[in-house]
Amino acid sequence: MQSMPISKFKATCLAVLDRVGKTGRPVRITRFGKAVAEIVPPTPEPLPRNWMGALRATGTVTGDLVEPTGDLVEWEVHR
């Protein structure tokens, strides 16, 4: 792991963050020779789940899919 004094990190903060993000190698920040922080690459974000097919295999068919759910007499269209 690369080590860097805090004064140098302060002067090159954005460049160090870019380098850690690109290379994936962490950097230890020191103050008077003692470690005070470690800059590590971020964990990868989970891929977004595709909404198409998200409910696949979660339902069950319990009866006739074509038959009306109530009596035809109760429907307004048949009056």
Residue pairs with C-beta under 8 A, 6 or more apart in sequence:
1 25
1 26
1 27
1 28
1 38
2 25
2 26
2 27
2 28
3 27
3 28
3 29
3 30
3 35
4 16
4 27
4 28
4 29
4 30
5 29
5 30
5 31
6 29
6 30
6 31
6 36
9 16
9 27
9 29
16 27
16 39
17 39
19 25
19 27
20 26
20 27
20 39
20 40
20 41
21 41
21 42
24 41
25 41
26 38
26 39
26 40
26 41
27 38
27 39
28 35
28 37
28 38
28 39
29 35
29 36
29 37
29 38
29 39
30 36
68 75
72 78
